[in-house]
Amino acid sequence: MKTVKVYGPGCKRCEATQTMVQEAAARLGIDVTVEKVTDAQSIAMAGVMSTPGISVDGKLVHAGGLPDAGKLEGWLRA
């Protein structure tokens, strides 16, 4: 099971990113746990300078704007 964290204050883009992660994982048949991180200090400590941010299994893979769907699937497969 992969652990995915979505970093952001809870804006529409952050919510859309969380939905994208869940839908991509379902399409790929990958079990994921998605955690929303909304605390500003935790977001900064993760190295996210622009939200939404995404980490997969502790590795920051994206920050700023909605992720590309193809890249998102690649991150989940890795």
Chimera marker file (.cmm) of the C-alpha trace (Angstrom):
<marker_set name="trace">
<marker id="1" x="0.000" y="0.000" z="0.000" r="1" g="1" b="0" radius="0.5"/>
<marker id="2" x="1.271" y="3.444" z="-0.923" r="1" g="1" b="0" radius="0.5"/>
<marker id="3" x="0.962" y="6.462" z="1.311" r="1" g="1" b="0" radius="0.5"/>
<marker id="4" x="0.118" y="9.676" z="-0.521" r="1" g="1" b="0" radius="0.5"/>
<marker id="5" x="-0.016" y="13.070" z="1.150" r="1" g="1" b="0" radius="0.5"/>
<marker id="6" x="-1.742" y="16.031" z="-0.486" r="1" g="1" b="0" radius="0.5"/>
<marker id="7" x="-0.429" y="19.313" z="0.901" r="1" g="1" b="0" radius="0.5"/>
<marker id="8" x="-2.582" y="22.443" z="0.784" r="1" g="1" b="0" radius="0.5"/>
<marker id="9" x="-4.886" y="24.714" z="2.750" r="1" g="1" b="0" radius="0.5"/>
<marker id="10" x="-8.057" y="22.990" z="1.531" r="1" g="1" b="0" radius="0.5"/>
<marker id="11" x="-8.694" y="25.030" z="-1.614" r="1" g="1" b="0" radius="0.5"/>
<marker id="12" x="-10.559" y="23.689" z="-4.656" r="1" g="1" b="0" radius="0.5"/>
<marker id="13" x="-7.293" y="22.774" z="-6.425" r="1" g="1" b="0" radius="0.5"/>
<marker id="14" x="-6.175" y="20.818" z="-3.359" r="1" g="1" b="0" radius="0.5"/>
<marker id="15" x="-9.475" y="18.951" z="-3.217" r="1" g="1" b="0" radius="0.5"/>
<marker id="16" x="-9.307" y="18.274" z="-6.970" r="1" g="1" b="0" radius="0.5"/>
<marker id="17" x="-5.772" y="16.923" z="-6.537" r="1" g="1" b="0" radius="0.5"/>
<marker id="18" x="-6.936" y="14.539" z="-3.826" r="1" g="1" b="0" radius="0.5"/>
<marker id="19" x="-9.736" y="13.317" z="-6.098" r="1" g="1" b="0" radius="0.5"/>
<marker id="20" x="-7.275" y="12.861" z="-8.977" r="1" g="1" b="0" radius="0.5"/>
<marker id="21" x="-5.011" y="10.738" z="-6.767" r="1" g="1" b="0" radius="0.5"/>
<marker id="22" x="-7.878" y="8.534" z="-5.602" r="1" g="1" b="0" radius="0.5"/>
<marker id="23" x="-9.279" y="8.095" z="-9.125" r="1" g="1" b="0" radius="0.5"/>
<marker id="24" x="-5.858" y="7.313" z="-10.637" r="1" g="1" b="0" radius="0.5"/>
<marker id="25" x="-5.148" y="4.735" z="-7.935" r="1" g="1" b="0" radius="0.5"/>
<marker id="26" x="-8.535" y="3.099" z="-8.525" r="1" g="1" b="0" radius="0.5"/>
<marker id="27" x="-7.920" y="2.962" z="-12.309" r="1" g="1" b="0" radius="0.5"/>
<marker id="28" x="-4.514" y="1.374" z="-11.746" r="1" g="1" b="0" radius="0.5"/>
<marker id="29" x="-5.736" y="-1.010" z="-9.046" r="1" g="1" b="0" radius="0.5"/>
<marker id="30" x="-3.231" y="0.377" z="-6.529" r="1" g="1" b="0" radius="0.5"/>
<marker id="31" x="-4.090" y="0.519" z="-2.841" r="1" g="1" b="0" radius="0.5"/>
<marker id="32" x="-3.355" y="3.977" z="-1.461" r="1" g="1" b="0" radius="0.5"/>
<marker id="33" x="-3.893" y="5.830" z="1.747" r="1" g="1" b="0" radius="0.5"/>
<marker id="34" x="-4.456" y="9.520" z="1.040" r="1" g="1" b="0" radius="0.5"/>
<marker id="35" x="-3.783" y="12.017" z="3.808" r="1" g="1" b="0" radius="0.5"/>
<marker id="36" x="-4.626" y="15.709" z="3.553" r="1" g="1" b="0" radius="0.5"/>
<marker id="37" x="-2.074" y="17.994" z="5.196" r="1" g="1" b="0" radius="0.5"/>
<marker id="38" x="-3.500" y="21.465" z="5.794" r="1" g="1" b="0" radius="0.5"/>
<marker id="39" x="-1.244" y="22.803" z="8.556" r="1" g="1" b="0" radius="0.5"/>
<marker id="40" x="0.952" y="25.609" z="7.137" r="1" g="1" b="0" radius="0.5"/>
<marker id="41" x="3.968" y="24.635" z="9.243" r="1" g="1" b="0" radius="0.5"/>
<marker id="42" x="3.754" y="20.980" z="8.148" r="1" g="1" b="0" radius="0.5"/>
<marker id="43" x="3.412" y="22.058" z="4.513" r="1" g="1" b="0" radius="0.5"/>
<marker id="44" x="6.518" y="24.245" z="4.776" r="1" g="1" b="0" radius="0.5"/>
<marker id="45" x="8.483" y="21.535" z="6.597" r="1" g="1" b="0" radius="0.5"/>
<marker id="46" x="7.720" y="19.131" z="3.736" r="1" g="1" b="0" radius="0.5"/>
<marker id="47" x="9.367" y="21.586" z="1.326" r="1" g="1" b="0" radius="0.5"/>
<marker id="48" x="6.170" y="22.572" z="-0.467" r="1" g="1" b="0" radius="0.5"/>
<marker id="49" x="6.553" y="26.169" z="-1.626" r="1" g="1" b="0" radius="0.5"/>
<marker id="50" x="3.425" y="26.214" z="-3.794" r="1" g="1" b="0" radius="0.5"/>
<marker id="51" x="0.252" y="24.210" z="-3.248" r="1" g="1" b="0" radius="0.5"/>
<marker id="52" x="-1.099" y="21.737" z="-3.913" r="1" g="1" b="0" radius="0.5"/>
<marker id="53" x="1.816" y="19.446" z="-3.239" r="1" g="1" b="0" radius="0.5"/>
<marker id="54" x="1.983" y="15.659" z="-3.415" r="1" g="1" b="0" radius="0.5"/>
<marker id="55" x="4.300" y="13.188" z="-1.741" r="1" g="1" b="0" radius="0.5"/>
<marker id="56" x="4.303" y="9.458" z="-2.423" r="1" g="1" b="0" radius="0.5"/>
<marker id="57" x="5.784" y="7.230" z="0.270" r="1" g="1" b="0" radius="0.5"/>
<marker id="58" x="7.569" y="10.200" z="1.833" r="1" g="1" b="0" radius="0.5"/>
<marker id="59" x="9.062" y="11.616" z="-1.395" r="1" g="1" b="0" radius="0.5"/>
<marker id="60" x="7.825" y="15.013" z="-2.590" r="1" g="1" b="0" radius="0.5"/>
<marker id="61" x="6.946" y="14.546" z="-6.264" r="1" g="1" b="0" radius="0.5"/>
<marker id="62" x="4.878" y="17.645" z="-7.112" r="1" g="1" b="0" radius="0.5"/>
<marker id="63" x="4.210" y="21.189" z="-5.966" r="1" g="1" b="0" radius="0.5"/>
<marker id="64" x="2.095" y="23.943" z="-7.493" r="1" g="1" b="0" radius="0.5"/>
<marker id="65" x="-1.037" y="23.509" z="-9.584" r="1" g="1" b="0" radius="0.5"/>
<marker id="66" x="-2.905" y="20.415" z="-10.632" r="1" g="1" b="0" radius="0.5"/>
<marker id="67" x="-0.634" y="17.497" z="-11.503" r="1" g="1" b="0" radius="0.5"/>
<marker id="68" x="-0.435" y="16.022" z="-14.997" r="1" g="1" b="0" radius="0.5"/>
<marker id="69" x="-2.550" y="12.846" z="-15.056" r="1" g="1" b="0" radius="0.5"/>
<marker id="70" x="0.154" y="10.803" z="-16.801" r="1" g="1" b="0" radius="0.5"/>
<marker id="71" x="2.830" y="11.866" z="-14.340" r="1" g="1" b="0" radius="0.5"/>
<marker id="72" x="0.497" y="11.150" z="-11.432" r="1" g="1" b="0" radius="0.5"/>
<marker id="73" x="0.001" y="7.578" z="-12.641" r="1" g="1" b="0" radius="0.5"/>
<marker id="74" x="3.763" y="7.200" z="-12.994" r="1" g="1" b="0" radius="0.5"/>
<marker id="75" x="4.338" y="8.356" z="-9.418" r="1" g="1" b="0" radius="0.5"/>
<marker id="76" x="1.767" y="5.876" z="-8.152" r="1" g="1" b="0" radius="0.5"/>
<marker id="77" x="3.272" y="3.009" z="-10.160" r="1" g="1" b="0" radius="0.5"/>
<marker id="78" x="6.834" y="3.666" z="-8.949" r="1" g="1" b="0" radius="0.5"/>
<link id1="1" id2="2" r="1" g="1" b="0" radius="0.2"/>
<link id1="2" id2="3" r="1" g="1" b="0" radius="0.2"/>
<link id1="3" id2="4" r="1" g="1" b="0" radius="0.2"/>
<link id1="4" id2="5" r="1" g="1" b="0" radius="0.2"/>
<link id1="5" id2="6" r="1" g="1" b="0" radius="0.2"/>
<link id1="6" id2="7" r="1" g="1" b="0" radius="0.2"/>
<link id1="7" id2="8" r="1" g="1" b="0" radius="0.2"/>
<link id1="8" id2="9" r="1" g="1" b="0" radius="0.2"/>
<link id1="9" id2="10" r="1" g="1" b="0" radius="0.2"/>
<link id1="10" id2="11" r="1" g="1" b="0" radius="0.2"/>
<link id1="11" id2="12" r="1" g="1" b="0" radius="0.2"/>
<link id1="12" id2="13" r="1" g="1" b="0" radius="0.2"/>
<link id1="13" id2="14" r="1" g="1" b="0" radius="0.2"/>
<link id1="14" id2="15" r="1" g="1" b="0" radius="0.2"/>
<link id1="15" id2="16" r="1" g="1" b="0" radius="0.2"/>
<link id1="16" id2="17" r="1" g="1" b="0" radius="0.2"/>
<link id1="17" id2="18" r="1" g="1" b="0" radius="0.2"/>
<link id1="18" id2="19" r="1" g="1" b="0" radius="0.2"/>
<link id1="19" id2="20" r="1" g="1" b="0" radius="0.2"/>
<link id1="20" id2="21" r="1" g="1" b="0" radius="0.2"/>
<link id1="21" id2="22" r="1" g="1" b="0" radius="0.2"/>
<link id1="22" id2="23" r="1" g="1" b="0" radius="0.2"/>
<link id1="23" id2="24" r="1" g="1" b="0" radius="0.2"/>
<link id1="24" id2="25" r="1" g="1" b="0" radius="0.2"/>
<link id1="25" id2="26" r="1" g="1" b="0" radius="0.2"/>
<link id1="26" id2="27" r="1" g="1" b="0" radius="0.2"/>
<link id1="27" id2="28" r="1" g="1" b="0" radius="0.2"/>
<link id1="28" id2="29" r="1" g="1" b="0" radius="0.2"/>
<link id1="29" id2="30" r="1" g="1" b="0" radius="0.2"/>
<link id1="30" id2="31" r="1" g="1" b="0" radius="0.2"/>
<link id1="31" id2="32" r="1" g="1" b="0" radius="0.2"/>
<link id1="32" id2="33" r="1" g="1" b="0" radius="0.2"/>
<link id1="33" id2="34" r="1" g="1" b="0" radius="0.2"/>
<link id1="34" id2="35" r="1" g="1" b="0" radius="0.2"/>
<link id1="35" id2="36" r="1" g="1" b="0" radius="0.2"/>
<link id1="36" id2="37" r="1" g="1" b="0" radius="0.2"/>
<link id1="37" id2="38" r="1" g="1" b="0" radius="0.2"/>
<link id1="38" id2="39" r="1" g="1" b="0" radius="0.2"/>
<link id1="39" id2="40" r="1" g="1" b="0" radius="0.2"/>
<link id1="40" id2="41" r="1" g="1" b="0" radius="0.2"/>
<link id1="41" id2="42" r="1" g="1" b="0" radius="0.2"/>
<link id1="42" id2="43" r="1" g="1" b="0" radius="0.2"/>
<link id1="43" id2="44" r="1" g="1" b="0" radius="0.2"/>
<link id1="44" id2="45" r="1" g="1" b="0" radius="0.2"/>
<link id1="45" id2="46" r="1" g="1" b="0" radius="0.2"/>
<link id1="46" id2="47" r="1" g="1" b="0" radius="0.2"/>
<link id1="47" id2="48" r="1" g="1" b="0" radius="0.2"/>
<link id1="48" id2="49" r="1" g="1" b="0" radius="0.2"/>
<link id1="49" id2="50" r="1" g="1" b="0" radius="0.2"/>
<link id1="50" id2="51" r="1" g="1" b="0" radius="0.2"/>
<link id1="51" id2="52" r="1" g="1" b="0" radius="0.2"/>
<link id1="52" id2="53" r="1" g="1" b="0" radius="0.2"/>
<link id1="53" id2="54" r="1" g="1" b="0" radius="0.2"/>
<link id1="54" id2="55" r="1" g="1" b="0" radius="0.2"/>
<link id1="55" id2="56" r="1" g="1" b="0" radius="0.2"/>
<link id1="56" id2="57" r="1" g="1" b="0" radius="0.2"/>
<link id1="57" id2="58" r="1" g="1" b="0" radius="0.2"/>
<link id1="58" id2="59" r="1" g="1" b="0" radius="0.2"/>
<link id1="59" id2="60" r="1" g="1" b="0" radius="0.2"/>
<link id1="60" id2="61" r="1" g="1" b="0" radius="0.2"/>
<link id1="61" id2="62" r="1" g="1" b="0" radius="0.2"/>
<link id1="62" id2="63" r="1" g="1" b="0" radius="0.2"/>
<link id1="63" id2="64" r="1" g="1" b="0" radius="0.2"/>
<link id1="64" id2="65" r="1" g="1" b="0" radius="0.2"/>
<link id1="65" id2="66" r="1" g="1" b="0" radius="0.2"/>
<link id1="66" id2="67" r="1" g="1" b="0" radius="0.2"/>
<link id1="67" id2="68" r="1" g="1" b="0" radius="0.2"/>
<link id1="68" id2="69" r="1" g="1" b="0" radius="0.2"/>
<link id1="69" id2="70" r="1" g="1" b="0" radius="0.2"/>
<link id1="70" id2="71" r="1" g="1" b="0" radius="0.2"/>
<link id1="71" id2="72" r="1" g="1" b="0" radius="0.2"/>
<link id1="72" id2="73" r="1" g="1" b="0" radius="0.2"/>
<link id1="73" id2="74" r="1" g="1" b="0" radius="0.2"/>
<link id1="74" id2="75" r="1" g="1" b="0" radius="0.2"/>
<link id1="75" id2="76" r="1" g="1" b="0" radius="0.2"/>
<link id1="76" id2="77" r="1" g="1" b="0" radius="0.2"/>
<link id1="77" id2="78" r="1" g="1" b="0" radius="0.2"/>
</marker_set>
